[in-house]
Amino acid sequence: TLSGVFDERARRKEMAAVAPSRPDDLPDVEVRWEDQQQINEFGRLNTRLHEIRDDLKDFKEKIEHLEDAATELMMGGDTVRLHLGAAFIECSEEAATEYCEKKTERLSERMKSLEEEETAVLERQKELKKVLYGRFGRAINLEE
């Protein structure tokens, strides 16, 4: 019957999806304790890399906001209200501008530090990839 043919085709597709087409495509390499430590280190570095990039993005946005605020201060009056935490403090335009400049400077220094850390993380990941891909070939995936 026609339904029997479709059932057989569906069963074959299902079996093909479950069973690998060529099991000898990937080398059978034993994972040593040292290998596992390197794989774990790569994973930790990858997590830290994402944290660094998120922090860099946040700092860039904060710096842009501070620069916008400094620009607005140049066009403002003599006294302004500075928002600190949950309070507004009335101060001179000069004091508010100085506050924005110092805050921008501190954020820029922190960004520079994070960028250096990002470079170090990427270098170490590159070293680990070289070692692990050399040992495991295509049997391991160290990409995002």
C-alpha positions in Angstrom: 0.0 0.0 0.0 1.0 3.6 -0.5 1.0 4.4 3.3 3.4 1.5 3.9 5.9 3.1 1.4 5.6 6.5 3.3 6.1 4.8 6.6 9.2 3.0 5.4 10.6 6.3 4.0 9.9 8.1 7.3 11.6 5.2 9.2 14.7 5.5 7.0 14.9 9.2 7.5 14.6 8.8 11.2 17.4 6.1 11.3 19.6 8.3 9.1 19.2 11.2 11.6 20.1 9.0 14.5 23.0 7.1 13.1 26.1 9.0 11.8 26.6 8.7 8.1 30.4 7.8 8.5 31.4 7.2 12.1 35.1 7.1 11.1 35.1 10.7 10.1 36.3 11.8 13.5 39.4 10.4 15.2 38.9 8.5 18.4 41.1 10.4 20.8 41.1 9.8 24.6 40.5 12.9 26.7 43.3 13.2 29.2 43.1 15.1 32.5 45.4 17.8 31.1 43.1 18.1 28.0 40.1 18.5 30.2 41.8 21.2 32.2 42.6 23.1 29.0 39.1 22.7 27.7 37.8 24.1 31.1 40.2 27.0 30.9 39.1 27.8 27.4 35.4 27.8 28.6 36.2 30.1 31.6 38.2 32.5 29.3 35.2 32.5 26.9 32.8 33.5 29.7 35.2 36.2 30.8 35.5 37.5 27.3 31.8 37.9 27.1 31.8 39.7 30.4 34.5 42.1 29.3 32.8 42.9 26.0 29.5 43.6 27.9 31.4 45.9 30.3 33.1 47.7 27.4 29.8 48.3 25.8 28.3 49.6 29.0 31.3 51.9 29.6 31.1 53.3 26.1 27.4 54.1 26.6 28.1 55.8 29.9 30.9 57.9 28.3 28.6 59.0 25.5 26.0 60.0 28.1 28.6 62.0 30.0 29.9 63.7 26.9 26.3 64.6 26.0 25.8 66.0 29.5 29.0 68.0 29.2 27.8 69.5 25.9 24.4 70.4 27.4 26.2 72.0 30.3 28.1 74.3 27.9 24.7 75.6 26.6 23.1 75.8 30.1 22.9 78.5 32.7 25.0 79.3 35.8 23.6 76.7 38.2 22.6 73.2 37.3 21.3 70.1 39.2 23.7 67.2 39.3 22.1 63.8 39.7 24.1 61.7 42.1 22.6 58.4 43.2 19.0 59.1 44.3 19.6 62.8 44.9 19.9 66.0 42.8 22.6 68.4 44.0 22.5 72.0 42.9 26.0 73.1 41.8 27.8 75.5 39.4 28.2 74.7 35.7 31.9 74.5 36.2 31.6 71.9 39.1 29.3 69.8 37.0 31.5 69.9 34.0 34.5 69.0 36.1 32.5 66.1 37.6 31.6 64.8 34.0 35.3 65.1 32.9 36.6 63.2 35.9 34.0 60.5 35.6 34.7 60.2 31.8 38.5 59.9 32.6 37.9 57.2 35.2 35.7 55.2 32.8 38.2 55.6 30.0 41.0 54.3 32.2 38.8 51.3 33.1 38.0 50.7 29.5 41.7 50.7 28.6 42.3 48.1 31.3 39.5 45.9 30.1 40.8 46.2 26.5 44.2 45.0 27.6 42.6 42.1 29.5 40.5 41.3 26.4 43.7 41.1 24.3 45.3 38.8 26.9 42.3 36.5 26.9 42.2 36.3 23.1 45.9 35.5 23.0 45.5 32.7 25.6 42.4 31.3 23.7 44.5 31.3 20.5 47.2 29.2 22.2 44.6 26.8 23.6 42.9 26.4 20.3 46.2 25.6 18.6 46.9 22.9 21.2 43.4 21.4 21.4 42.7 21.4 17.7 46.1 19.8 17.2 45.1 17.0 19.6 41.5 16.6 18.7 41.1 18.0 15.2 37.5 18.4 14.1 36.3 16.3 17.1 36.2 19.5 19.2 34.5 22.8 18.6 36.0 25.8 20.3 34.0 28.4 18.4 31.1 30.5 19.7 
